[in-house]
Every structure is written in structure tokens, then in C-alpha cells.
Amino acid sequence: MTDKRHHVYHPGLGTQLAVKPFFKIGEVAKLLGVKPHVLRYWESEFPSLRPKKNPSGQRIYARADIEAIVEIQNLLYNERYTISGAKQMLARQGETPLAPPAEIPSGPLPQVLADLKTHVHELLALLNRMPIP
């Protein structure tokens, strides 16, 4: 039996967001590995996800919108919440999405290990603040 769990990791996402301030729905879908209709559905379900539209009516996603999508995607695909459960979790968090995953550190091994240790401590602190579903 195969594990159908999606692993949400977006290498280079931070770099992409730093280069370009706004993205169209197709670009966001490609960046995050979801279909555009999924993004439109999530917009209808999550009040925190409301991208602006340009004069021609195309959705324009800013960094905050993409960060919210990453958090929703994590809750649904990794944490295995239902839509309803993900809504409740976001409400408990004040609908403030978590930061996107940091890039994998590179450099000399001792520095990489120190960076990873820091990230692990940050994740543990985050998990300790989250309520148990």
C-alpha cells in the first residue's frame, strides 16, 4: 500500500517571493504544486485567503496570500485536517499563517548543524504553542 500523503516543501519559494511582489493564480498553482481550481475552492472556504484582482479580473496573489496558502496546504495535506478542522485551527491561531519553511542551510558542516539545531528548537517552540486537535 502506498502512502498518499503529500509532502509540502517548496524549495526556493522564499527566493521567488523576494524577486516578484505579485503572482497570478497559474504561477501560484505551479509554485505550490496545486491546481488553480483548488486555490479558488480554498478562497471560498477560508476567509483569510482573499487575493486582490487586477482590472481584468485576474487574481493577484501577494506574499501574505501565498503564505496563507502554504499554511492551509500544510494543515490539509501534512497535518491531515479536514477543511472544517483547518478552519478551526486557523481561527485558534487568529488566522495568522505560519512562516513558510526556511531554506535548507548550506555551508560548513558545523554551521549547518548549528542552523538545523536552531530550526528544530523553533519548531519545538511552535509545536508547544499549538493546541492538540
Order of alpha helices (4+ residues) and beta strands (2+ residues): alpha-beta-alpha-alpha-beta-beta-alpha-alpha-alpha
